[in-house]
């Protein structure tokens, strides 16, 4: 009986779930990276995402000049 009272007591003090923002997408491959809570978490998730399109975008557009 004591366990049931504890469960009932805990259910009255529920915490609200934290809000998640809109889904984060990779700007290079348009892959969904999931919902994030704030801008810093969104920046971290996008920095950790590796895709071929992102790696290709980081390459120089033209080769360096040969002397």
C-alpha positions as CSV (number, residue, x, y, z in Angstrom):
1,X,0.0,0.0,0.0
2,X,2.9,2.3,0.7
3,X,4.3,1.9,-2.9
4,X,0.9,2.9,-4.3
5,X,0.7,6.0,-2.3
6,X,4.2,7.0,-3.5
7,X,3.2,6.5,-7.1
8,X,0.0,8.6,-6.7
9,X,2.0,11.3,-4.9
10,X,4.6,11.5,-7.6
11,X,2.0,11.7,-10.4
12,X,0.6,14.9,-8.9
13,X,3.9,16.7,-9.2
14,X,4.6,16.1,-12.9
15,X,7.1,18.2,-14.7
16,X,6.3,19.7,-18.1
17,X,8.3,18.2,-21.0
18,X,10.8,20.6,-22.4
19,X,9.8,22.1,-25.8
20,X,11.7,21.0,-28.8
21,X,12.1,23.4,-31.7
22,X,11.5,22.6,-35.3
23,X,13.5,19.9,-37.1
24,X,17.0,20.7,-38.0
25,X,18.0,20.0,-41.6
26,X,21.4,19.8,-43.3
27,X,21.6,22.6,-45.8
28,X,23.8,20.5,-48.1
29,X,21.9,17.2,-48.3
30,X,18.5,18.2,-46.8
31,X,18.7,15.3,-44.4
32,X,16.7,15.7,-41.2
33,X,19.0,15.9,-38.2
34,X,16.2,15.8,-35.6
35,X,14.6,18.4,-33.3
36,X,16.8,20.6,-31.1
37,X,16.1,22.6,-28.0
38,X,18.2,25.7,-28.6
39,X,20.5,27.3,-31.1
40,X,23.7,26.0,-29.5
41,X,22.5,22.4,-29.7
42,X,21.4,23.0,-33.3
43,X,24.9,24.3,-34.2
44,X,26.5,21.3,-32.5
45,X,24.3,18.8,-34.3
46,X,25.0,20.4,-37.7
47,X,28.8,20.5,-37.1
48,X,28.9,16.8,-36.2
49,X,26.9,15.8,-39.3
50,X,29.2,14.6,-42.1
51,X,27.8,14.0,-45.6
52,X,29.5,13.9,-49.1
53,X,27.8,17.1,-50.2
54,X,29.2,19.0,-47.1
55,X,32.7,17.7,-47.7
56,X,32.6,18.7,-51.3
57,X,31.4,22.2,-50.4
58,X,34.4,22.7,-48.2
59,X,36.8,22.0,-51.1
60,X,38.1,25.0,-53.0
61,X,36.3,25.8,-56.3
62,X,39.5,25.9,-58.3
63,X,42.8,24.3,-57.7
64,X,45.6,26.5,-56.3
65,X,47.9,28.0,-58.9
66,X,51.0,26.0,-59.8
67,X,54.2,28.0,-59.8
